[in-house]
Amino acid sequence: MAGLPSPGWLNKGEYPFQAHYFKTSAGEMHYVDEGSGKPIVFVHGNPSWSFQFRKAISSLSHDHRCIAPDHIGFGLSDKPAGWSYLPEDHAHNLEGFL
């Protein structure tokens, strides 16, 4: 799924990327997928989101495919009630995404 409207609080000048979503059992996981070439996958910690990689993505996407998911509960991903936020649950979603 792509092209959902951006939230009103998001500064598109700072984060100009097309939104993409991957379905997990916990909800929709947002990710950035910019550029082409040899892939680089950016994985944020807990708590954070793909916004922290925006400058690297803008710079590197000229020669690389830059992929940066937001873990469930963070950034532009769904924030389901009762989500665990445990590293192993994030890892499970990331493994399915990759």
C-alpha positions, 0 to 999 in steps of 0.5 A: 500500500502506498500514497496514504495522506501524510499526517498534518504534523509531518514536515514534508520538506524535512521528510519528503519520501513516499510512504509505503506500508507492509502488513504485519499481524500487529498492523501496517508497518511504514517504510521508506524505499528510495533510490536504486542500486545496491540496497542499504537497510536502515533500522532504528532503535527503540524509541525512534523512527526512520526520520533519523535517517532522512539526510543519509537517505537523501544523500545515498539514494542517488546511488543506492536503494535506501530502505528504512522501516518504522517499527510498529508503534513508531513513526508512521507505522500503526500504533496498536493498543497492547503492542509489546514493544519487545525487541523480539517482536520488532525483529519478527516483523523486520524479518517478515518485511525483509 
